[in-house]
Amino acid sequence: MKIIKDALAGTLESSDVMIRIGPSSEPGIRLELESLVKQQFGAAI
């Protein structure tokens, strides 16, 4: 599958998750995680 444009799914309401996917010039998968509740849940996220 070739990703041709950015897309969003989910919500940040009540600390849920939002996923963003987009095309990249580099091979492979890069995952970044940002969380408003990181201090509360830490590694469990």
N, CA, C and O atoms as a Tripos MOL2 file, in Angstrom:
@<TRIPOS>MOLECULE
protein
  180   179    45     0     0
PROTEIN
NO_CHARGES

@<TRIPOS>ATOM
      1 N           0.8460   -1.1660    0.0000 N.3       1 MET1
      2 CA          0.0000    0.0000    0.0000 C.3       1 MET1
      3 C           0.8950    1.2340    0.0000 C.2       1 MET1
      4 O           1.8790    1.2920    0.7380 O.2       1 MET1
      5 N           0.5620    2.1970   -0.8090 N.am      2 LYS2
      6 CA          1.3020    3.4480   -0.8650 C.3       2 LYS2
      7 C           0.4490    4.5550   -0.2560 C.2       2 LYS2
      8 O          -0.6830    4.7870   -0.6790 O.2       2 LYS2
      9 N           1.0020    5.2260    0.7320 N.am      3 ILE3
     10 CA          0.2990    6.3380    1.3740 C.3       3 ILE3
     11 C           0.5780    7.5930    0.5650 C.2       3 ILE3
     12 O           1.7350    7.9650    0.3680 O.2       3 ILE3
     13 N          -0.4840    8.2510    0.0920 N.am      4 ILE4
     14 CA         -0.2860    9.4080   -0.7820 C.3       4 ILE4
     15 C          -0.6480   10.7430   -0.1360 C.2       4 ILE4
     16 O          -0.2710   11.7960   -0.6530 O.2       4 ILE4
     17 N          -1.3800   10.7190    0.9990 N.am      5 LYS5
     18 CA         -1.6990   11.9750    1.6790 C.3       5 LYS5
     19 C          -1.8820   11.7230    3.1700 C.2       5 LYS5
     20 O          -2.1120   10.5890    3.5920 O.2       5 LYS5
     21 N          -1.7770   12.7940    3.9710 N.am      6 ASP6
     22 CA         -1.9660   12.6910    5.4160 C.3       6 ASP6
     23 C          -3.4110   12.3390    5.7410 C.2       6 ASP6
     24 O          -4.3340   12.7370    5.0310 O.2       6 ASP6
     25 N          -3.5960   11.5820    6.8290 N.am      7 ALA7
     26 CA         -4.9340   11.2350    7.2910 C.3       7 ALA7
     27 C          -4.9380   11.2000    8.8160 C.2       7 ALA7
     28 O          -3.9250   10.8820    9.4380 O.2       7 ALA7
     29 N          -6.0800   11.5270    9.4150 N.am      8 LEU8
     30 CA         -6.2640   11.5010   10.8640 C.3       8 LEU8
     31 C          -7.4280   10.5950   11.2180 C.2       8 LEU8
     32 O          -8.4040   10.4970   10.4750 O.2       8 LEU8
     33 N          -7.3130    9.9230   12.3810 N.am      9 ALA9
     34 CA         -8.4090    9.1040   12.8910 C.3       9 ALA9
     35 C          -8.4050    9.2040   14.4080 C.2       9 ALA9
     36 O          -7.3400    9.2480   15.0240 O.2       9 ALA9
     37 N          -9.5670    9.2400   15.0050 N.am     10 GLY10
     38 CA         -9.6630    9.2780   16.4550 C.3      10 GLY10
     39 C          -9.9960   10.6530   16.9810 C.2      10 GLY10
     40 O         -10.3940   11.5510   16.2390 O.2      10 GLY10
     41 N          -9.8210   10.7960   18.2990 N.am     11 THR11
     42 CA        -10.1540   12.0410   18.9790 C.3      11 THR11
     43 C          -9.2530   12.2210   20.1860 C.2      11 THR11
     44 O          -8.7560   11.2420   20.7440 O.2      11 THR11
     45 N          -9.0430   13.4470   20.5880 N.am     12 LEU12
     46 CA         -8.2760   13.7160   21.8050 C.3      12 LEU12
     47 C          -9.1910   14.0340   22.9820 C.2      12 LEU12
     48 O          -8.7180   14.3180   24.0830 O.2      12 LEU12
     49 N         -10.5050   13.9860   22.7460 N.am     13 GLU13
     50 CA        -11.4560   14.2290   23.8290 C.3      13 GLU13
     51 C         -11.3220   13.1340   24.8790 C.2      13 GLU13
     52 O         -11.1120   11.9680   24.5440 O.2      13 GLU13
     53 N         -11.4390   13.5020   26.1170 N.am     14 SER14
     54 CA        -11.3120   12.5910   27.2660 C.3      14 SER14
     55 C         -10.0780   11.6980   27.1590 C.2      14 SER14
     56 O         -10.1210   10.5150   27.4960 O.2      14 SER14
     57 N          -8.9850   12.2800   26.6870 N.am     15 SER15
     58 CA         -7.6730   11.6170   26.6280 C.3      15 SER15
     59 C          -7.6730   10.3420   25.7880 C.2      15 SER15
     60 O          -6.9200    9.4120   26.0760 O.2      15 SER15
     61 N          -8.5040   10.2930   24.7650 N.am     16 ASP16
     62 CA         -8.4820    9.1670   23.8420 C.3      16 ASP16
     63 C          -7.2550    9.2820   22.9510 C.2      16 ASP16
     64 O          -6.3650   10.0930   23.2090 O.2      16 ASP16
     65 N          -7.2110    8.4810   21.9180 N.am     17 VAL17
     66 CA         -6.0440    8.4730   21.0280 C.3      17 VAL17
     67 C          -6.3830    9.0970   19.6810 C.2      17 VAL17
     68 O          -7.5040    8.9670   19.1890 O.2      17 VAL17
     69 N          -5.4150    9.7690   19.0980 N.am     18 MET18
     70 CA         -5.5480   10.2660   17.7370 C.3      18 MET18
     71 C          -4.3710    9.7180   16.9460 C.2      18 MET18
     72 O          -3.2220    9.8300   17.3730 O.2      18 MET18
     73 N          -4.6550    9.1340   15.8060 N.am     19 ILE19
     74 CA         -3.6420    8.5450   14.9340 C.3      19 ILE19
     75 C          -3.4920    9.4180   13.7020 C.2      19 ILE19
     76 O          -4.4850    9.8020   13.0840 O.2      19 ILE19
     77 N          -2.2560    9.7330   13.3430 N.am     20 ARG20
     78 CA         -1.9800   10.4690   12.1110 C.3      20 ARG20
     79 C          -1.0140    9.6420   11.2960 C.2      20 ARG20
     80 O          -0.0020    9.1660   11.8120 O.2      20 ARG20
     81 N          -1.3210    9.4700   10.0280 N.am     21 ILE21
     82 CA         -0.4700    8.7180    9.1230 C.3      21 ILE21
     83 C          -0.2100    9.5780    7.8950 C.2      21 ILE21
     84 O          -1.0910   10.3100    7.4450 O.2      21 ILE21
     85 N           0.9890    9.4880    7.3580 N.am     22 GLY22
     86 CA          1.3200   10.3060    6.1990 C.3      22 GLY22
     87 C           2.4660    9.7060    5.4130 C.2      22 GLY22
     88 O           3.1780    8.8330    5.9090 O.2      22 GLY22
     89 N           2.6440   10.1720    4.1930 N.am     23 PRO23
     90 CA          3.7180    9.6640    3.3430 C.3      23 PRO23
     91 C           5.0900   10.0810    3.8810 C.2      23 PRO23
     92 O           5.2170   11.0770    4.5940 O.2      23 PRO23
     93 N           6.1030    9.3040    3.5260 N.am     24 SER24
     94 CA          7.4690    9.5900    3.9510 C.3      24 SER24
     95 C           8.4270    9.2560    2.8210 C.2      24 SER24
     96 O           8.1810    8.3410    2.0340 O.2      24 SER24
     97 N           9.5060    9.9950    2.7460 N.am     25 SER25
     98 CA         10.5150    9.7040    1.7280 C.3      25 SER25
     99 C          11.4740    8.6100    2.1960 C.2      25 SER25
    100 O          12.2640    8.0970    1.4030 O.2      25 SER25
    101 N          11.4090    8.2460    3.4930 N.am     26 GLU26
    102 CA         12.2690    7.2120    4.0520 C.3      26 GLU26
    103 C          11.5100    5.8900    4.1430 C.2      26 GLU26
    104 O          10.3040    5.8880    4.3900 O.2      26 GLU26
    105 N          12.2030    4.7630    3.9450 N.am     27 PRO27
    106 CA         11.5370    3.4580    4.0630 C.3      27 PRO27
    107 C          11.2500    3.1150    5.5290 C.2      27 PRO27
    108 O          11.8650    3.6780    6.4340 O.2      27 PRO27
    109 N          10.3310    2.2040    5.7500 N.am     28 GLY28
    110 CA         10.0310    1.7430    7.0990 C.3      28 GLY28
    111 C           8.9320    2.5340    7.7650 C.2      28 GLY28
    112 O           8.2400    3.3370    7.1380 O.2      28 GLY28
    113 N           8.7900    2.2850    9.0580 N.am     29 ILE29
    114 CA          7.7420    2.9140    9.8620 C.3      29 ILE29
    115 C           8.3920    3.6960   10.9920 C.2      29 ILE29
    116 O           9.2680    3.1820   11.6870 O.2      29 ILE29
    117 N           7.9650    4.9290   11.1730 N.am     30 ARG30
    118 CA          8.4150    5.7410   12.3060 C.3      30 ARG30
    119 C           7.1920    6.0300   13.1620 C.2      30 ARG30
    120 O           6.1700    6.5010   12.6620 O.2      30 ARG30
    121 N           7.3010    5.7500   14.4360 N.am     31 LEU31
    122 CA          6.1900    5.9280   15.3600 C.3      31 LEU31
    123 C           6.5760    6.9660   16.4040 C.2      31 LEU31
    124 O           7.6200    6.8550   17.0470 O.2      31 LEU31
    125 N           5.7270    7.9720   16.5660 N.am     32 GLU32
    126 CA          5.9240    8.9870   17.6000 C.3      32 GLU32
    127 C           4.6800    9.0070   18.4700 C.2      32 GLU32
    128 O           3.5590    8.9310   17.9670 O.2      32 GLU32
    129 N           4.8780    9.1100   19.7620 N.am     33 LEU33
    130 CA          3.7580    9.1140   20.6930 C.3      33 LEU33
    131 C           3.8040   10.3780   21.5400 C.2      33 LEU33
    132 O           4.8160   10.6840   22.1710 O.2      33 LEU33
    133 N           2.7000   11.0990   21.5430 N.am     34 GLU34
    134 CA          2.5380   12.2490   22.4220 C.3      34 GLU34
    135 C           1.2850   12.0070   23.2470 C.2      34 GLU34
    136 O           0.2700   11.5520   22.7190 O.2      34 GLU34
    137 N           1.3460   12.3040   24.5200 N.am     35 SER35
    138 CA          0.2070   12.0200   25.3820 C.3      35 SER35
    139 C           0.0190   13.0980   26.4350 C.2      35 SER35
    140 O           0.9760   13.5510   27.0630 O.2      35 SER35
    141 N          -1.2270   13.4980   26.6160 N.am     36 LEU36
    142 CA         -1.5620   14.4390   27.6780 C.3      36 LEU36
    143 C          -1.5870   13.7460   29.0350 C.2      36 LEU36
    144 O          -1.5070   14.4100   30.0690 O.2      36 LEU36
    145 N          -1.6970   12.4220   29.0440 N.am     37 VAL37
    146 CA         -1.7800   11.6660   30.2950 C.3      37 VAL37
    147 C          -0.5450   10.7850   30.5100 C.2      37 VAL37
    148 O          -0.6020    9.8040   31.2520 O.2      37 VAL37
    149 N           0.5580   11.1300   29.8670 N.am     38 LYS38
    150 CA          1.7840   10.3370   29.9780 C.3      38 LYS38
    151 C           2.2600   10.2170   31.4260 C.2      38 LYS38
    152 O           2.6680    9.1360   31.8500 O.2      38 LYS38
    153 N           2.2140   11.3040   32.1850 N.am     39 GLN39
    154 CA          2.6560   11.2520   33.5790 C.3      39 GLN39
    155 C           1.7790   10.3220   34.4090 C.2      39 GLN39
    156 O           2.2590    9.6860   35.3470 O.2      39 GLN39
    157 N           0.5150   10.2430   34.0710 N.am     40 GLN40
    158 CA         -0.4120    9.4150   34.8380 C.3      40 GLN40
    159 C          -0.2690    7.9370   34.4970 C.2      40 GLN40
    160 O          -0.3090    7.0930   35.3930 O.2      40 GLN40
    161 N          -0.1000    7.6060   33.2000 N.am     41 PHE41
    162 CA         -0.1120    6.2090   32.7780 C.3      41 PHE41
    163 C           1.2470    5.6780   32.3280 C.2      41 PHE41
    164 O           1.4360    4.4630   32.2650 O.2      41 PHE41
    165 N           2.1940    6.5560   32.0160 N.am     42 GLY42
    166 CA          3.5670    6.1700   31.6980 C.3      42 GLY42
    167 C           3.7020    5.0290   30.7070 C.2      42 GLY42
    168 O           3.1570    5.0870   29.6040 O.2      42 GLY42
    169 N           4.4350    3.9870   31.1030 N.am     43 ALA43
    170 CA          4.7560    2.8640   30.2160 C.3      43 ALA43
    171 C           3.5180    2.0850   29.7640 C.2      43 ALA43
    172 O           3.5710    1.3910   28.7480 O.2      43 ALA43
    173 N           2.4160    2.1840   30.4920 N.am     44 ALA44
    174 CA          1.1970    1.4660   30.1120 C.3      44 ALA44
    175 C           0.6510    1.9500   28.7730 C.2      44 ALA44
    176 O          -0.0860    1.2310   28.0980 O.2      44 ALA44
    177 N           1.0160    3.1700   28.3930 N.am     45 ILE45
    178 CA          0.5640    3.7030   27.1140 C.3      45 ILE45
    179 C           1.2820    2.9730   26.0170 C.2      45 ILE45
    180 O           1.0590    3.2560   24.8390 O.2      45 ILE45
@<TRIPOS>BOND
     1     1     2 1
     2     2     3 1
     3     3     4 2
     4     3     5 am
     5     5     6 1
     6     6     7 1
     7     7     8 2
     8     7     9 am
     9     9    10 1
    10    10    11 1
    11    11    12 2
    12    11    13 am
    13    13    14 1
    14    14    15 1
    15    15    16 2
    16    15    17 am
    17    17    18 1
    18    18    19 1
    19    19    20 2
    20    19    21 am
    21    21    22 1
    22    22    23 1
    23    23    24 2
    24    23    25 am
    25    25    26 1
    26    26    27 1
    27    27    28 2
    28    27    29 am
    29    29    30 1
    30    30    31 1
    31    31    32 2
    32    31    33 am
    33    33    34 1
    34    34    35 1
    35    35    36 2
    36    35    37 am
    37    37    38 1
    38    38    39 1
    39    39    40 2
    40    39    41 am
    41    41    42 1
    42    42    43 1
    43    43    44 2
    44    43    45 am
    45    45    46 1
    46    46    47 1
    47    47    48 2
    48    47    49 am
    49    49    50 1
    50    50    51 1
    51    51    52 2
    52    51    53 am
    53    53    54 1
    54    54    55 1
    55    55    56 2
    56    55    57 am
    57    57    58 1
    58    58    59 1
    59    59    60 2
    60    59    61 am
    61    61    62 1
    62    62    63 1
    63    63    64 2
    64    63    65 am
    65    65    66 1
    66    66    67 1
    67    67    68 2
    68    67    69 am
    69    69    70 1
    70    70    71 1
    71    71    72 2
    72    71    73 am
    73    73    74 1
    74    74    75 1
    75    75    76 2
    76    75    77 am
    77    77    78 1
    78    78    79 1
    79    79    80 2
    80    79    81 am
    81    81    82 1
    82    82    83 1
    83    83    84 2
    84    83    85 am
    85    85    86 1
    86    86    87 1
    87    87    88 2
    88    87    89 am
    89    89    90 1
    90    90    91 1
    91    91    92 2
    92    91    93 am
    93    93    94 1
    94    94    95 1
    95    95    96 2
    96    95    97 am
    97    97    98 1
    98    98    99 1
    99    99   100 2
   100    99   101 am
   101   101   102 1
   102   102   103 1
   103   103   104 2
   104   103   105 am
   105   105   106 1
   106   106   107 1
   107   107   108 2
   108   107   109 am
   109   109   110 1
   110   110   111 1
   111   111   112 2
   112   111   113 am
   113   113   114 1
   114   114   115 1
   115   115   116 2
   116   115   117 am
   117   117   118 1
   118   118   119 1
   119   119   120 2
   120   119   121 am
   121   121   122 1
   122   122   123 1
   123   123   124 2
   124   123   125 am
   125   125   126 1
   126   126   127 1
   127   127   128 2
   128   127   129 am
   129   129   130 1
   130   130   131 1
   131   131   132 2
   132   131   133 am
   133   133   134 1
   134   134   135 1
   135   135   136 2
   136   135   137 am
   137   137   138 1
   138   138   139 1
   139   139   140 2
   140   139   141 am
   141   141   142 1
   142   142   143 1
   143   143   144 2
   144   143   145 am
   145   145   146 1
   146   146   147 1
   147   147   148 2
   148   147   149 am
   149   149   150 1
   150   150   151 1
   151   151   152 2
   152   151   153 am
   153   153   154 1
   154   154   155 1
   155   155   156 2
   156   155   157 am
   157   157   158 1
   158   158   159 1
   159   159   160 2
   160   159   161 am
   161   161   162 1
   162   162   163 1
   163   163   164 2
   164   163   165 am
   165   165   166 1
   166   166   167 1
   167   167   168 2
   168   167   169 am
   169   169   170 1
   170   170   171 1
   171   171   172 2
   172   171   173 am
   173   173   174 1
   174   174   175 1
   175   175   176 2
   176   175   177 am
   177   177   178 1
   178   178   179 1
   179   179   180 2
@<TRIPOS>SUBSTRUCTURE
     1 MET1         2 RESIDUE 1 A MET
     2 LYS2         6 RESIDUE 1 A LYS
     3 ILE3        10 RESIDUE 1 A ILE
     4 ILE4        14 RESIDUE 1 A ILE
     5 LYS5        18 RESIDUE 1 A LYS
     6 ASP6        22 RESIDUE 1 A ASP
     7 ALA7        26 RESIDUE 1 A ALA
     8 LEU8        30 RESIDUE 1 A LEU
     9 ALA9        34 RESIDUE 1 A ALA
    10 GLY10       38 RESIDUE 1 A GLY
    11 THR11       42 RESIDUE 1 A THR
    12 LEU12       46 RESIDUE 1 A LEU
    13 GLU13       50 RESIDUE 1 A GLU
    14 SER14       54 RESIDUE 1 A SER
    15 SER15       58 RESIDUE 1 A SER
    16 ASP16       62 RESIDUE 1 A ASP
    17 VAL17       66 RESIDUE 1 A VAL
    18 MET18       70 RESIDUE 1 A MET
    19 ILE19       74 RESIDUE 1 A ILE
    20 ARG20       78 RESIDUE 1 A ARG
    21 ILE21       82 RESIDUE 1 A ILE
    22 GLY22       86 RESIDUE 1 A GLY
    23 PRO23       90 RESIDUE 1 A PRO
    24 SER24       94 RESIDUE 1 A SER
    25 SER25       98 RESIDUE 1 A SER
    26 GLU26      102 RESIDUE 1 A GLU
    27 PRO27      106 RESIDUE 1 A PRO
    28 GLY28      110 RESIDUE 1 A GLY
    29 ILE29      114 RESIDUE 1 A ILE
    30 ARG30      118 RESIDUE 1 A ARG
    31 LEU31      122 RESIDUE 1 A LEU
    32 GLU32      126 RESIDUE 1 A GLU
    33 LEU33      130 RESIDUE 1 A LEU
    34 GLU34      134 RESIDUE 1 A GLU
    35 SER35      138 RESIDUE 1 A SER
    36 LEU36      142 RESIDUE 1 A LEU
    37 VAL37      146 RESIDUE 1 A VAL
    38 LYS38      150 RESIDUE 1 A LYS
    39 GLN39      154 RESIDUE 1 A GLN
    40 GLN40      158 RESIDUE 1 A GLN
    41 PHE41      162 RESIDUE 1 A PHE
    42 GLY42      166 RESIDUE 1 A GLY
    43 ALA43      170 RESIDUE 1 A ALA
    44 ALA44      174 RESIDUE 1 A ALA
    45 ILE45      178 RESIDUE 1 A ILE
